[in-house]
């Protein structure tokens, strides 16, 4: 009869004829099999985490690239603006030099001031006014132009030849606007673009 062999963990190896059952071998086989399975699960988790990191980095890079393309690198910003209805004066300041352009549009009657090379970067803002002026709108006209629109009350107009731009320096400007009058005018208009302040 075969003698049991002691195992450090209390396991024994018993010989029965030519067929030997090694419990230690079975224990080791099960342990290694479970280890391989655990390693496989761990590897899959690590792979998924790496995929998520790569996707997040790609998304972040895409958003950053879109922002760079949307705003020209050398575009300035409209820093501030203020309309004084008592003096009929519009003041505005940019953080880069600008040469304003103005035109009268009709239906409704409004004075449009474009600031080429100046970005706004916000949704259109509308300021309600009193007296002969109805509202002041400020917004992004296109990718590189900010537009200020001073709309008159219905039935009023003004002479655009009397609109005066004064630049205290390339970034500080004020616009002196004549007192609106009742009546109509036949000055050529500039067709505005859709989805922009008009």
Secondary structure, DSSP 8 states (H G I E B T S, - for coil): ----EE-TTS-EEEEETTEEEEHHHHHHHHHHHHHHHHHHHHHHHHHHHHHHHHHHHHHHHHHHHHHHHHS-TT-EEEEEEEEETTTTEEEEEESS----EEEEETTTTEEEEEEETEE--S--EEEE--TTEEEEEEEEEETTEEEEEEEE-TTEE--GGG-EEEEEETTEEEEE----EES----------TTS--
